[in-house]
Amino acid sequence: MSVTVDPITVSVVQHRLRAIVEEMGEAMLRTSYSQILNSSRDFSTALCDPDGRLIAQAEHVPIHVGALPFAAKAVNDFFKGSIRPGDVYLLNDPYWGGNHLPDLTAFVPVFDGDRHVFWSINRSHQSDIGGATHGAYNASATEIFHEGLRVPPLKLYDQGKRRDDVHEMIVLNVRHPRDFRGDLAAMIGSARIGERRLTQLLEEFGSETAHAAVEAVLDGAERQVRAIISEWKDGVY
Protein backbone atom coordinates (compact mmCIF):
# COMPACT_ATOMS: atom_id res chain seq x y z
CA MET A 1 0.00 0.00 0.00
CA SER A 2 1.24 3.48 -0.86
CA VAL A 3 -0.49 4.91 2.22
CA THR A 4 0.42 3.85 5.76
CA VAL A 5 -2.42 4.07 8.27
CA ASP A 6 -1.85 4.26 12.01
CA PRO A 7 -3.44 1.54 14.20
CA ILE A 8 -5.91 3.93 15.80
CA THR A 9 -7.35 4.95 12.44
CA VAL A 10 -7.54 1.30 11.41
CA SER A 11 -9.45 0.48 14.59
CA VAL A 12 -11.84 3.40 14.10
CA VAL A 13 -12.56 2.37 10.50
CA GLN A 14 -13.02 -1.27 11.52
CA HIS A 15 -15.57 -0.34 14.19
CA ARG A 16 -17.30 2.03 11.78
CA LEU A 17 -17.69 -0.79 9.27
CA ARG A 18 -19.14 -2.98 11.99
CA ALA A 19 -21.56 -0.20 12.96
CA ILE A 20 -22.67 0.12 9.34
CA VAL A 21 -23.67 -3.54 8.99
CA GLU A 22 -25.36 -3.47 12.39
CA GLU A 23 -27.38 -0.41 11.37
CA MET A 24 -28.35 -2.18 8.14
CA GLY A 25 -29.65 -5.04 10.26
CA GLU A 26 -31.65 -2.75 12.55
CA ALA A 27 -33.27 -1.09 9.54
CA MET A 28 -34.22 -4.50 8.17
CA LEU A 29 -35.65 -5.60 11.51
CA ARG A 30 -37.84 -2.50 11.79
CA THR A 31 -39.14 -2.32 8.21
CA SER A 32 -39.60 -5.92 6.99
CA TYR A 33 -43.14 -7.32 6.78
CA SER A 34 -42.75 -11.08 7.39
CA GLN A 35 -42.33 -12.53 10.88
CA ILE A 36 -39.53 -14.77 9.66
CA LEU A 37 -37.57 -11.52 9.27
CA ASN A 38 -38.91 -9.04 11.84
CA SER A 39 -39.30 -11.68 14.60
CA SER A 40 -37.04 -14.63 13.77
CA ARG A 41 -34.33 -12.33 12.30
CA ASP A 42 -33.54 -14.77 9.50
CA PHE A 43 -31.47 -12.29 7.51
CA SER A 44 -27.87 -11.12 7.28
CA THR A 45 -26.06 -7.94 6.27
CA ALA A 46 -22.52 -7.60 4.99
CA LEU A 47 -20.06 -5.52 2.99
CA CYS A 48 -17.80 -7.02 0.31
CA ASP A 49 -15.40 -5.64 -2.25
CA PRO A 50 -15.91 -6.35 -5.99
CA ASP A 51 -13.67 -9.43 -5.77
CA GLY A 52 -15.95 -10.89 -3.12
CA ARG A 53 -13.68 -10.32 -0.12
CA LEU A 54 -15.78 -9.97 3.02
CA ILE A 55 -15.09 -6.54 4.55
CA ALA A 56 -17.60 -6.57 7.41
CA GLN A 57 -20.53 -8.63 8.63
CA ALA A 58 -23.13 -8.34 11.36
CA GLU A 59 -23.74 -11.18 13.79
CA HIS A 60 -26.79 -12.64 12.11
CA VAL A 61 -26.87 -16.01 10.27
CA PRO A 62 -23.42 -17.58 9.67
CA ILE A 63 -24.54 -19.81 6.78
CA HIS A 64 -25.75 -16.70 4.94
CA VAL A 65 -22.51 -14.81 5.35
CA GLY A 66 -20.33 -17.81 4.53
CA ALA A 67 -21.68 -17.90 0.98
CA LEU A 68 -21.97 -14.15 0.39
CA PRO A 69 -18.43 -13.65 -0.97
CA PHE A 70 -19.14 -16.20 -3.73
CA ALA A 71 -22.41 -14.45 -4.56
CA ALA A 72 -20.83 -10.99 -4.61
CA LYS A 73 -18.12 -12.17 -6.99
CA ALA A 74 -20.71 -13.91 -9.18
CA VAL A 75 -22.80 -10.75 -9.55
CA ASN A 76 -19.67 -8.66 -10.14
CA ASP A 77 -18.35 -11.01 -12.82
CA PHE A 78 -21.74 -11.33 -14.55
CA PHE A 79 -22.34 -7.57 -14.82
CA LYS A 80 -18.73 -6.39 -14.97
CA GLY A 81 -18.40 -3.26 -17.06
CA SER A 82 -22.09 -2.33 -16.75
CA ILE A 83 -22.45 -1.71 -12.99
CA ARG A 84 -23.63 1.85 -12.32
CA PRO A 85 -24.62 3.98 -9.29
CA GLY A 86 -28.27 3.42 -8.42
CA ASP A 87 -28.28 -0.20 -9.60
CA VAL A 88 -29.69 -3.00 -7.46
CA TYR A 89 -29.05 -6.66 -8.17
CA LEU A 90 -30.73 -9.84 -6.92
CA LEU A 91 -29.65 -13.47 -6.62
CA ASN A 92 -30.80 -16.64 -4.88
CA ASP A 93 -29.52 -19.56 -6.97
CA PRO A 94 -27.07 -21.76 -4.99
CA TYR A 95 -25.09 -22.35 -8.16
CA TRP A 96 -24.29 -18.62 -8.18
CA GLY A 97 -23.40 -18.31 -4.49
CA GLY A 98 -26.85 -18.47 -2.94
CA ASN A 99 -27.98 -20.73 -0.10
CA HIS A 100 -31.33 -22.42 -0.50
CA LEU A 101 -33.79 -20.69 -2.82
CA PRO A 102 -35.81 -18.81 -0.14
CA ASP A 103 -32.64 -16.86 0.76
CA LEU A 104 -32.90 -13.94 -1.65
CA THR A 105 -29.97 -11.51 -1.75
CA ALA A 106 -29.95 -7.82 -2.69
CA PHE A 107 -26.71 -6.13 -3.80
CA VAL A 108 -26.18 -2.36 -3.99
CA PRO A 109 -22.89 -1.17 -5.53
CA VAL A 110 -20.91 1.55 -3.73
CA PHE A 111 -18.75 3.90 -5.77
CA ASP A 112 -15.70 5.99 -4.97
CA GLY A 113 -15.90 8.58 -7.70
CA ASP A 114 -16.22 6.58 -10.91
CA ARG A 115 -14.80 3.42 -9.38
CA HIS A 116 -16.94 0.58 -8.02
CA VAL A 117 -15.30 -0.29 -4.68
CA PHE A 118 -17.81 -2.15 -2.46
CA TRP A 119 -21.04 -4.12 -2.39
CA SER A 120 -23.63 -3.41 0.31
CA ILE A 121 -25.54 -6.66 0.76
CA ASN A 122 -28.67 -7.99 2.44
CA ARG A 123 -29.59 -11.68 2.34
CA SER A 124 -33.03 -12.55 3.71
CA HIS A 125 -35.14 -15.69 4.02
CA GLN A 126 -38.45 -15.19 2.19
CA SER A 127 -41.63 -16.64 3.64
CA ASP A 128 -42.33 -18.13 0.21
CA ILE A 129 -40.40 -18.35 -3.05
CA GLY A 130 -42.82 -20.41 -5.16
CA GLY A 131 -42.16 -24.05 -5.98
CA ALA A 132 -44.28 -27.14 -5.46
CA THR A 133 -45.39 -26.36 -1.92
CA HIS A 134 -46.06 -23.30 0.21
CA GLY A 135 -43.49 -22.01 2.67
CA ALA A 136 -39.73 -22.19 2.55
CA TYR A 137 -39.05 -25.92 2.57
CA ASN A 138 -40.18 -28.81 0.37
CA ALA A 139 -39.06 -32.06 1.97
CA SER A 140 -40.37 -34.11 -0.95
CA ALA A 141 -38.41 -32.20 -3.60
CA THR A 142 -36.29 -34.41 -5.86
CA GLU A 143 -34.80 -31.60 -7.94
CA ILE A 144 -34.16 -27.90 -7.49
CA PHE A 145 -37.06 -26.94 -9.77
CA HIS A 146 -39.45 -28.25 -7.09
CA GLU A 147 -38.03 -25.84 -4.53
CA GLY A 148 -39.01 -22.48 -5.97
CA LEU A 149 -38.12 -19.65 -8.31
CA ARG A 150 -34.42 -19.60 -9.24
CA VAL A 151 -32.87 -16.15 -9.59
CA PRO A 152 -29.41 -15.98 -11.19
CA PRO A 153 -27.56 -12.63 -11.12
CA LEU A 154 -30.33 -10.21 -12.10
CA LYS A 155 -30.58 -6.42 -12.33
CA LEU A 156 -33.71 -5.08 -10.57
CA TYR A 157 -32.86 -1.37 -10.59
CA ASP A 158 -31.04 0.28 -13.48
CA GLN A 159 -29.36 3.53 -12.36
CA GLY A 160 -32.10 4.20 -9.82
CA LYS A 161 -35.07 3.16 -11.97
CA ARG A 162 -36.86 -0.04 -11.05
CA ARG A 163 -37.38 -2.55 -13.83
CA ASP A 164 -41.08 -3.08 -13.16
CA ASP A 165 -41.41 -6.01 -15.56
CA VAL A 166 -38.71 -7.95 -13.72
CA HIS A 167 -40.12 -6.96 -10.32
CA GLU A 168 -43.64 -8.11 -11.19
CA MET A 169 -42.37 -11.37 -12.68
CA ILE A 170 -40.74 -12.27 -9.35
CA VAL A 171 -43.76 -11.12 -7.29
CA LEU A 172 -46.07 -13.23 -9.47
CA ASN A 173 -44.16 -16.38 -8.52
CA VAL A 174 -44.60 -16.14 -4.74
CA ARG A 175 -47.68 -16.94 -2.69
CA HIS A 176 -47.55 -13.90 -0.39
CA PRO A 177 -47.09 -10.97 -2.80
CA ARG A 178 -47.89 -8.21 -0.29
CA ASP A 179 -45.37 -9.43 2.26
CA PHE A 180 -42.82 -10.15 -0.43
CA ARG A 181 -43.06 -6.62 -1.84
CA GLY A 182 -42.56 -5.18 1.63
CA ASP A 183 -39.69 -7.50 2.50
CA LEU A 184 -37.90 -6.82 -0.77
CA ALA A 185 -38.27 -3.08 -0.25
CA ALA A 186 -36.87 -3.49 3.27
CA MET A 187 -33.90 -5.45 1.94
CA ILE A 188 -33.09 -2.80 -0.64
CA GLY A 189 -33.55 -0.02 1.92
CA SER A 190 -31.17 -1.81 4.27
CA ALA A 191 -28.54 -2.12 1.56
CA ARG A 192 -29.02 1.53 0.59
CA ILE A 193 -28.17 2.52 4.16
CA GLY A 194 -24.89 0.64 3.79
CA GLU A 195 -24.23 2.51 0.56
CA ARG A 196 -24.82 5.90 2.17
CA ARG A 197 -22.73 5.14 5.25
CA LEU A 198 -19.80 3.83 3.18
CA THR A 199 -19.91 6.94 1.01
CA GLN A 200 -19.78 9.06 4.16
CA LEU A 201 -16.83 7.00 5.41
CA LEU A 202 -14.90 7.60 2.19
CA GLU A 203 -15.62 11.32 2.35
CA GLU A 204 -14.67 11.63 6.02
CA PHE A 205 -11.35 9.75 5.94
CA GLY A 206 -10.44 10.31 2.32
CA SER A 207 -10.28 7.66 -0.34
CA GLU A 208 -6.66 6.56 0.12
CA THR A 209 -6.81 6.37 3.90
CA ALA A 210 -10.15 4.55 3.95
CA HIS A 211 -9.06 1.90 1.46
CA ALA A 212 -5.70 1.46 3.18
CA ALA A 213 -7.50 0.96 6.49
CA VAL A 214 -9.75 -1.70 4.95
CA GLU A 215 -6.69 -3.53 3.64
CA ALA A 216 -5.12 -3.31 7.10
CA VAL A 217 -8.26 -4.80 8.66
CA LEU A 218 -8.15 -7.72 6.21
CA ASP A 219 -4.41 -8.20 6.80
CA GLY A 220 -5.03 -8.29 10.54
CA ALA A 221 -7.71 -10.94 10.13
CA GLU A 222 -5.34 -13.03 8.03
CA ARG A 223 -2.61 -12.82 10.65
CA GLN A 224 -5.02 -13.97 13.36
CA VAL A 225 -6.20 -16.93 11.29
CA ARG A 226 -2.64 -17.95 10.41
CA ALA A 227 -1.65 -17.77 14.07
CA ILE A 228 -4.52 -20.10 15.02
CA ILE A 229 -3.79 -22.56 12.22
CA SER A 230 -0.11 -22.66 13.15
CA GLU A 231 -1.08 -24.27 16.47
CA TRP A 232 -2.82 -27.19 14.80
CA LYS A 233 -1.09 -30.54 14.56
CA ASP A 234 0.13 -31.49 11.10
CA GLY A 235 -2.45 -33.50 9.18
CA VAL A 236 -5.26 -33.40 6.68
CA TYR A 237 -8.33 -31.47 7.79
C-alpha positions in Angstrom: 0.0 0.0 0.0 1.2 3.5 -0.9 -0.5 4.9 2.2 0.4 3.9 5.8 -2.4 4.1 8.3 -1.9 4.3 12.0 -3.4 1.5 14.2 -5.9 3.9 15.8 -7.4 5.0 12.4 -7.5 1.3 11.4 -9.5 0.5 14.6 -11.8 3.4 14.1 -12.6 2.4 10.5 -13.0 -1.3 11.5 -15.6 -0.3 14.2 -17.3 2.0 11.8 -17.7 -0.8 9.3 -19.1 -3.0 12.0 -21.6 -0.2 13.0 -22.7 0.1 9.3 -23.7 -3.5 9.0 -25.4 -3.5 12.4 -27.4 -0.4 11.4 -28.4 -2.2 8.1 -29.7 -5.0 10.3 -31.6 -2.7 12.6 -33.3 -1.1 9.5 -34.2 -4.5 8.2 -35.6 -5.6 11.5 -37.8 -2.5 11.8 -39.1 -2.3 8.2 -39.6 -5.9 7.0 -43.1 -7.3 6.8 -42.7 -11.1 7.4 -42.3 -12.5 10.9 -39.5 -14.8 9.7 -37.6 -11.5 9.3 -38.9 -9.0 11.8 -39.3 -11.7 14.6 -37.0 -14.6 13.8 -34.3 -12.3 12.3 -33.5 -14.8 9.5 -31.5 -12.3 7.5 -27.9 -11.1 7.3 -26.1 -7.9 6.3 -22.5 -7.6 5.0 -20.1 -5.5 3.0 -17.8 -7.0 0.3 -15.4 -5.6 -2.2 -15.9 -6.4 -6.0 -13.7 -9.4 -5.8 -15.9 -10.9 -3.1 -13.7 -10.3 -0.1 -15.8 -10.0 3.0 -15.1 -6.5 4.5 -17.6 -6.6 7.4 -20.5 -8.6 8.6 -23.1 -8.3 11.4 -23.7 -11.2 13.8 -26.8 -12.6 12.1 -26.9 -16.0 10.3 -23.4 -17.6 9.7 -24.5 -19.8 6.8 -25.8 -16.7 4.9 -22.5 -14.8 5.3 -20.3 -17.8 4.5 -21.7 -17.9 1.0 -22.0 -14.2 0.4 -18.4 -13.7 -1.0 -19.1 -16.2 -3.7 -22.4 -14.4 -4.6 -20.8 -11.0 -4.6 -18.1 -12.2 -7.0 -20.7 -13.9 -9.2 -22.8 -10.7 -9.6 -19.7 -8.7 -10.1 -18.4 -11.0 -12.8 -21.7 -11.3 -14.6 -22.3 -7.6 -14.8 -18.7 -6.4 -15.0 -18.4 -3.3 -17.1 -22.1 -2.3 -16.8 -22.5 -1.7 -13.0 -23.6 1.8 -12.3 -24.6 4.0 -9.3 -28.3 3.4 -8.4 -28.3 -0.2 -9.6 -29.7 -3.0 -7.5 -29.0 -6.7 -8.2 -30.7 -9.8 -6.9 -29.7 -13.5 -6.6 -30.8 -16.6 -4.9 -29.5 -19.6 -7.0 -27.1 -21.8 -5.0 -25.1 -22.4 -8.2 -24.3 -18.6 -8.2 -23.4 -18.3 -4.5 -26.9 -18.5 -2.9 -28.0 -20.7 -0.1 -31.3 -22.4 -0.5 -33.8 -20.7 -2.8 -35.8 -18.8 -0.1 -32.6 -16.9 0.8 -32.9 -13.9 -1.6 -30.0 -11.5 -1.7 -29.9 -7.8 -2.7 -26.7 -6.1 -3.8 -26.2 -2.4 -4.0 -22.9 -1.2 -5.5 -20.9 1.5 -3.7 -18.8 3.9 -5.8 -15.7 6.0 -5.0 -15.9 8.6 -7.7 -16.2 6.6 -10.9 -14.8 3.4 -9.4 -16.9 0.6 -8.0 -15.3 -0.3 -4.7 -17.8 -2.1 -2.5 -21.0 -4.1 -2.4 -23.6 -3.4 0.3 -25.5 -6.7 0.8 -28.7 -8.0 2.4 -29.6 -11.7 2.3 -33.0 -12.5 3.7 -35.1 -15.7 4.0 -38.4 -15.2 2.2 -41.6 -16.6 3.6 -42.3 -18.1 0.2 -40.4 -18.4 -3.1 -42.8 -20.4 -5.2 -42.2 -24.0 -6.0 -44.3 -27.1 -5.5 -45.4 -26.4 -1.9 -46.1 -23.3 0.2 -43.5 -22.0 2.7 -39.7 -22.2 2.5 -39.0 -25.9 2.6 -40.2 -28.8 0.4 -39.1 -32.1 2.0 -40.4 -34.1 -0.9 -38.4 -32.2 -3.6 -36.3 -34.4 -5.9 -34.8 -31.6 -7.9 -34.2 -27.9 -7.5 -37.1 -26.9 -9.8 -39.4 -28.2 -7.1 -38.0 -25.8 -4.5 -39.0 -22.5 -6.0 -38.1 -19.7 -8.3 -34.4 -19.6 -9.2 -32.9 -16.1 -9.6 -29.4 -16.0 -11.2 -27.6 -12.6 -11.1 -30.3 -10.2 -12.1 -30.6 -6.4 -12.3 -33.7 -5.1 -10.6 -32.9 -1.4 -10.6 -31.0 0.3 -13.5 -29.4 3.5 -12.4 -32.1 4.2 -9.8 -35.1 3.2 -12.0 -36.9 0.0 -11.0 -37.4 -2.6 -13.8 -41.1 -3.1 -13.2 -41.4 -6.0 -15.6 -38.7 -8.0 -13.7 -40.1 -7.0 -10.3 -43.6 -8.1 -11.2 -42.4 -11.4 -12.7 -40.7 -12.3 -9.3 -43.8 -11.1 -7.3 -46.1 -13.2 -9.5 -44.2 -16.4 -8.5 -44.6 -16.1 -4.7 -47.7 -16.9 -2.7 -47.6 -13.9 -0.4 -47.1 -11.0 -2.8 -47.9 -8.2 -0.3 -45.4 -9.4 2.3 -42.8 -10.2 -0.4 -43.1 -6.6 -1.8 -42.6 -5.2 1.6 -39.7 -7.5 2.5 -37.9 -6.8 -0.8 -38.3 -3.1 -0.2 -36.9 -3.5 3.3 -33.9 -5.5 1.9 -33.1 -2.8 -0.6 -33.5 0.0 1.9 -31.2 -1.8 4.3 -28.5 -2.1 1.6 -29.0 1.5 0.6 -28.2 2.5 4.2 -24.9 0.6 3.8 -24.2 2.5 0.6 -24.8 5.9 2.2 -22.7 5.1 5.2 -19.8 3.8 3.2 -19.9 6.9 1.0 -19.8 9.1 4.2 -16.8 7.0 5.4 -14.9 7.6 2.2 -15.6 11.3 2.4 -14.7 11.6 6.0 -11.4 9.7 5.9 -10.4 10.3 2.3 -10.3 7.7 -0.3 -6.7 6.6 0.1 -6.8 6.4 3.9 -10.1 4.5 4.0 -9.1 1.9 1.5 -5.7 1.5 3.2 -7.5 1.0 6.5 -9.7 -1.7 5.0 -6.7 -3.5 3.6 -5.1 -3.3 7.1 -8.3 -4.8 8.7 -8.1 -7.7 6.2 -4.4 -8.2 6.8 -5.0 -8.3 10.5 -7.7 -10.9 10.1 -5.3 -13.0 8.0 -2.6 -12.8 10.7 -5.0 -14.0 13.4 -6.2 -16.9 11.3 -2.6 -17.9 10.4 -1.6 -17.8 14.1 -4.5 -20.1 15.0 -3.8 -22.6 12.2 -0.1 -22.7 13.1 -1.1 -24.3 16.5 -2.8 -27.2 14.8 -1.1 -30.5 14.6 0.1 -31.5 11.1 -2.4 -33.5 9.2 -5.3 -33.4 6.7 -8.3 -31.5 7.8 
